[in-house]
Amino acid sequence: MSAISNTTLHERMNDGVMPPSVSVGPRAVRWVERELCTVLAAMIAGASDEEIRQLVAELIVARQELPFLVQSGWAQEVTV
């Protein structure tokens, strides 16, 4: 989905410009594809880092409103 290194991905997550991963096991994480596509589309459209941080914050809040299957890792995911 995205050709960036794990280090860069984690730096962007820590900076709030990429959505955080979801733990699906003791040594496994996944990302919600819809969230990644939304953030990447905003980046392509030229959104500022501050706009993307706000978008990521909104996506994180929206996770709480998703059905249990998404939160538990049964929804479509992307491994990076």
Secondary structure as GFF3:
##gff-version 3
##sequence-region A 1 80
A	DSSP	alpha_helix	6	15	.	.	.	ID=ss1
A	DSSP	beta_strand	22	25	.	.	.	ID=ss2
A	DSSP	beta_strand	28	32	.	.	.	ID=ss3
A	DSSP	alpha_helix	33	44	.	.	.	ID=ss4
A	DSSP	alpha_helix	49	63	.	.	.	ID=ss5
A	DSSP	alpha_helix	68	71	.	.	.	ID=ss6
A	DSSP	beta_strand	77	78	.	.	.	ID=ss7
###
